[in-house]
């Protein structure tokens, strides 16, 4: 009878070991799956925060660009560095320059290249002028659209 008791004890101990091992494997895989899900959730959250930040900078860039376009369209024929138009425009163009640099920091290079081309054309229209309002609009249309298209593609 001793052999039967030993055999029963060994079988029982084996069952406990197998059950414990299976329990460990299930718990371990559940923890890994939960960690992966948490990491994915954090990555999605981070991507959304970055997208929101990019959208905010795009909005600021576009807003300052619109102010700069208004300055180009309202450029007086004769101006000096002290009149209201020049002072206000200088402030706008400084903000526009800063926003253009922020685009470089937060977006892929093609977006910055398009923003830079738009900035340069608009900067020339503001300070060097153009004979008519329609020609200023025409000069700005293509670089503006290239920038907006590049920005949209970067956000998708």
C-alpha positions in Angstrom: 0.0 0.0 0.0 2.9 2.3 0.5 3.7 2.2 -3.2 0.2 3.3 -4.0 0.4 6.2 -1.5 3.7 7.3 -3.0 2.3 7.0 -6.5 -0.7 9.1 -5.5 1.4 11.7 -3.8 3.7 11.9 -6.9 0.7 12.2 -9.2 -0.9 14.8 -7.0 2.4 16.8 -6.8 2.7 16.5 -10.6 -0.8 17.8 -11.1 -0.1 20.8 -8.8 3.2 21.5 -10.7 1.4 21.3 -14.1 -1.5 23.4 -12.9 0.9 26.0 -11.4 2.9 26.1 -14.6 -0.1 26.5 -16.7 -1.4 29.2 -14.4 1.9 31.0 -14.6 1.9 30.8 -18.4 -1.7 32.2 -18.7 -1.0 35.0 -16.2 2.3 35.9 -17.9 0.7 36.0 -21.4 -2.2 38.1 -20.0 0.2 40.6 -18.5 2.2 40.8 -21.7 -1.0 41.4 -23.7 -2.2 44.1 -21.3 1.3 45.8 -21.5 1.1 45.7 -25.3 -2.4 47.2 -25.2 -1.3 49.9 -22.8 1.7 50.7 -25.0 -0.5 50.9 -28.1 -2.9 53.2 -26.2 -0.1 55.4 -25.2 1.3 55.5 -28.7 -2.1 56.5 -30.1 -2.5 59.1 -27.4 0.9 60.6 -28.2 0.3 60.6 -31.9 -3.0 62.4 -31.3 -1.3 65.0 -29.1 1.4 65.5 -31.8 -1.2 65.9 -34.5 -3.1 68.4 -32.3 0.1 70.3 -31.8 0.8 70.3 -35.5 -2.7 71.5 -36.3 -2.3 74.4 -33.8 1.0 75.4 -35.5 -0.6 75.2 -38.9 -3.4 77.3 -37.8 -1.0 79.9 -36.4 1.1 79.8 -39.6 -2.0 80.2 -41.8 -3.3 83.0 -39.6 -0.1 85.0 -39.7 0.2 84.3 -43.5 -3.2 85.8 -44.0 -2.1 88.9 -42.1 1.0 89.1 -44.2 -1.1 88.8 -47.4 -3.4 91.6 -46.2 -0.2 93.7 -45.7 1.0 92.9 -49.2 -2.4 93.8 -50.7 -2.6 97.0 -48.7 1.0 98.1 -49.3 1.1 101.8 -49.9 3.0 103.1 -53.0 5.2 105.3 -50.8 6.1 104.2 -47.3 8.9 104.6 -44.9 10.0 102.5 -41.9 8.1 104.7 -39.4 4.5 104.8 -40.8 1.8 102.6 -39.3 1.8 100.1 -42.2 5.5 99.5 -42.0 5.6 99.1 -38.2 2.6 96.7 -38.2 3.9 94.8 -41.2 7.3 94.4 -39.7 5.7 92.8 -36.6 3.6 90.5 -38.8 6.5 89.4 -40.9 8.6 88.7 -37.8 5.9 86.4 -36.5 5.5 84.8 -39.9 9.2 84.1 -40.0 9.1 82.5 -36.6 6.0 80.4 -37.5 7.8 79.2 -40.7 10.7 78.0 -38.5 8.3 76.1 -36.3 6.9 74.4 -39.3 10.5 73.1 -40.0 10.7 71.8 -36.4 7.4 69.9 -36.4 6.8 68.8 -40.0 8.6 66.7 -42.6 11.0 68.5 -44.9 8.6 68.7 -47.9 6.1 70.7 -45.8 8.8 73.1 -44.6 10.1 73.5 -48.2 6.6 74.4 -49.3 6.2 76.8 -46.3 9.5 78.4 -47.1 8.7 78.9 -50.7 5.3 80.5 -49.7 7.1 82.7 -47.1 9.7 83.9 -49.6 7.1 84.8 -52.3 4.9 86.6 -49.7 7.9 88.3 -48.1 8.9 89.7 -51.6 5.3 90.8 -52.2 5.2 92.6 -48.9 8.5 94.5 -49.1 9.1 94.8 -52.8 5.5 95.2 -53.8 3.7 94.4 -57.0 1.9 96.6 -59.4 -1.6 95.4 -58.7 -3.7 93.5 -56.2 -4.6 90.8 -58.7 -1.0 90.0 -59.6 -0.2 89.7 -55.8 -3.0 87.2 -55.4 -1.8 85.3 -58.5 1.8 85.2 -57.3 0.7 83.8 -53.9 -1.9 81.3 -55.1 0.4 78.5 -56.3 2.9 78.5 -53.3 0.0 78.8 -50.8 -1.8 75.8 -52.4 1.5 73.7 -52.5 2.0 74.4 -48.8 -1.6 73.5 -47.9 -1.4 70.3 -49.9 1.9 69.3 -48.3 0.6 70.0 -44.9 -2.6 68.0 -45.5 -0.5 65.1 -46.8 1.7 65.2 -43.7 -1.4 65.0 -41.4 -2.9 62.0 -43.1 
